[in-house]
Amino acid sequence: MQVWDVPQQRKRGWYLSLMAPNTKGPKCSWLDPSRLYCNHQALADCVRDLLHPFCNDSIDLVAGIDAMGFILGSAVATSLGKGFLTIRKAGHLCVETQTQAYSDYSGREKLMEVRVDVLKPGLRVLLVDQWIETGGTMRAAIKMVEEQGATVAGVAAVAIENTEGGKWIKKQYKYSQCVPEQLQSQIDQHYLQSFEAFENPII
C-alpha cells in the first residue's frame, strides 16, 4: 500500500500495513511505524483507535515520550482538547526536572527527565509512546509520573509487544494499542506479512 492510499473500508488497524521494515540493520528498530503518520487519514484513525478505550474516562493531561511519542502524543492531546507534556531524554530541559534511569529497547542505559512544575496529585495522565517493546522506557515514565503524585490514567502506543515488560504494563494499567488480536503474533515475532509488499513492490 502506498503512503497516500486509503481503503474504502477502514477497518481497525488498516494503517499498520503502511509501516516500513528496517533496511539499516540491527542497530535500528525492526520497523518504522512513523510512515503511517505521512497519511493524514491513517494518523487520524490511529488516534481514534487509541482513544476508544478511554472515551468515558477522565483524562487531564497527555504526556508523550521522547522522541516519537511526541508526534502521536500531541495528536492525541489535540484530539482530546487537553494539554501535552514532554518526557524528554535528560539534558534538554532548561528548568528544574526529575530524572529517571532506564534501559531502552536496545538495552542501552539512559536517563529521561520531566519538569516538576506540572504533575501534581489528582492529575490524571495518559502516557503515549510510539511503540512498547521491552517496556523499560514506559515503566520509567510511569515511575516519574507517580512519584510526583499524579495518576497514570492509561498507556497508549501503536503496539505493545508481549515481552515481559509489555505484559507487565498490560496487567498493571489500562492500555490501548492499534494492533488487532490477529496481528499480535506477527508483532511479537518482529515480522509483518505486509512487509512482503516492500520486498516485492508492484512495478
C-alpha positions in Angstrom: 0.0 0.0 0.0 1.3 3.4 -0.9 1.5 6.1 1.8 -1.3 8.1 0.2 -3.7 5.1 -0.4 -6.8 4.9 1.8 -9.0 1.8 1.6 -12.8 2.2 1.1 -13.4 0.2 4.3 -11.2 1.4 7.0 -11.1 -1.5 9.5 -9.3 -1.1 12.8 -5.6 -1.2 12.2 -5.8 -0.9 8.4 -2.9 1.6 8.5 -0.5 -0.8 10.1 0.4 -2.0 6.6 1.9 1.4 5.9 4.7 0.8 8.5 8.0 0.1 6.8 10.5 -2.6 7.6 14.0 -2.0 8.8 16.6 -1.7 6.0 19.5 -0.5 8.1 20.4 -3.5 10.2 20.3 -4.5 13.9 21.4 -1.1 15.3 17.9 0.3 14.4 14.4 -0.8 15.4 12.9 -3.6 13.4 10.4 -1.4 11.7 9.4 2.3 11.1 5.9 2.9 12.5 6.1 6.6 11.6 5.5 6.0 7.9 1.8 5.8 8.7 1.9 9.4 10.0 2.5 10.6 6.5 -1.1 9.7 5.6 -3.5 12.1 7.3 -6.3 9.6 7.4 -4.1 6.9 8.8 -2.9 9.2 11.6 -6.5 10.3 12.4 -7.7 6.7 12.5 -4.7 5.6 14.6 -5.5 8.3 17.2 -9.2 7.4 17.1 -8.4 3.7 17.8 -6.0 4.6 20.6 -8.6 6.8 22.4 -11.5 4.4 22.0 -10.9 2.5 25.3 -10.7 5.8 27.2 -13.7 7.5 25.7 -15.6 7.5 29.0 -12.5 8.1 31.2 -11.3 11.3 32.9 -8.0 12.5 31.4 -6.5 15.8 32.4 -3.2 15.7 30.5 -1.4 13.7 27.8 2.3 13.0 28.2 4.5 11.8 25.3 7.9 10.1 25.5 10.9 11.4 23.6 11.0 11.4 20.7 8.4 9.6 18.5 5.9 9.7 21.3 5.8 13.5 20.8 4.2 13.1 17.4 1.5 10.6 18.4 1.0 12.1 21.9 0.5 15.7 20.6 -2.1 14.4 18.1 -3.9 12.5 20.9 -3.8 15.6 23.1 -5.2 17.8 20.3 -8.0 15.3 19.7 -8.9 15.3 23.4 -8.6 19.0 23.8 -6.0 18.6 26.6 -2.5 19.8 27.3 0.6 18.0 26.3 3.7 17.3 28.5 7.0 16.2 27.0 9.0 13.5 28.8 12.5 14.0 27.4 15.9 12.4 27.2 17.9 14.0 30.0 19.8 17.2 29.4 17.3 19.0 27.2 15.0 20.9 29.6 16.3 24.2 30.9 14.1 24.1 34.0 14.1 22.1 37.2 13.5 18.4 36.4 13.1 15.0 37.9 15.3 12.3 36.3 14.9 8.6 36.0 17.3 5.9 34.7 16.0 3.3 32.2 17.1 0.8 29.6 15.7 1.2 26.1 14.7 -1.5 23.6 18.4 -2.0 22.6 19.5 -2.4 26.2 21.3 0.9 26.4 21.3 2.7 29.8 19.8 6.2 29.6 18.2 8.9 31.6 14.9 10.7 31.0 13.6 13.8 32.6 10.3 15.7 33.2 9.7 19.1 34.5 8.5 19.3 38.1 6.0 22.2 37.8 3.2 20.4 36.0 2.5 17.0 37.5 0.7 17.0 40.8 -1.7 14.9 43.0 -5.1 14.3 41.4 -3.9 14.9 37.8 -4.8 12.0 35.6 -2.2 11.5 32.8 -2.5 9.4 29.6 1.1 8.3 28.7 1.7 7.9 25.0 4.7 6.4 23.1 5.0 5.2 19.5 6.0 1.6 20.4 6.5 -0.5 23.5 9.0 -3.3 23.1 10.8 -4.2 26.3 8.7 -1.7 28.3 11.7 -0.1 30.0 11.1 3.4 28.7 7.4 3.4 29.6 8.0 2.0 33.1 10.4 4.8 33.8 7.9 7.3 32.6 5.2 5.7 34.8 7.5 5.9 37.8 8.2 9.6 37.3 4.5 10.5 36.9 3.6 8.5 40.0 6.5 9.8 42.1 5.2 13.4 41.6 1.8 12.3 42.9 -0.1 12.2 39.6 -2.2 9.2 38.4 -1.5 7.2 35.3 -4.9 7.1 33.6 -3.6 4.8 30.9 -0.9 3.8 28.5 -1.3 4.1 24.7 1.0 3.0 21.8 0.7 1.9 18.3 1.8 -1.6 19.6 2.7 -3.2 22.9 4.7 -6.3 22.4 4.2 -9.3 24.6 7.6 -9.2 26.2 7.9 -9.5 30.0 7.8 -5.7 30.3 4.9 -5.3 27.8 2.9 -7.9 29.6 3.6 -6.2 32.9 2.2 -2.9 31.6 -0.9 -4.6 30.2 -1.5 -6.3 33.5 -0.9 -3.2 35.7 -2.5 -0.4 33.7 -5.4 0.3 31.4 -3.9 0.3 28.0 -4.6 0.8 24.3 -2.9 -0.2 21.1 -3.8 -0.3 17.4 -2.9 -3.9 16.8 -5.8 -6.2 16.2 -5.6 -9.5 18.1 -4.9 -11.5 14.9 -1.7 -9.4 14.2 -0.3 -9.6 17.7 1.8 -12.7 17.0 3.3 -11.0 13.9 4.2 -8.0 16.1 5.8 -10.3 18.7 7.8 -12.2 16.0 9.1 -8.9 14.6 7.8 -9.5 11.1 4.6 -8.4 9.4 3.2 -10.1 6.4 2.6 -6.6 4.9 6.4 -6.3 4.6 6.1 -8.5 1.5 4.8 -5.5 -0.4 8.1 -3.7 0.3 10.2 -6.8 -0.6 8.2 -7.4 -3.8 6.9 -4.0 -4.9 4.4 -3.8 -7.8 6.1 -2.0 -10.7 
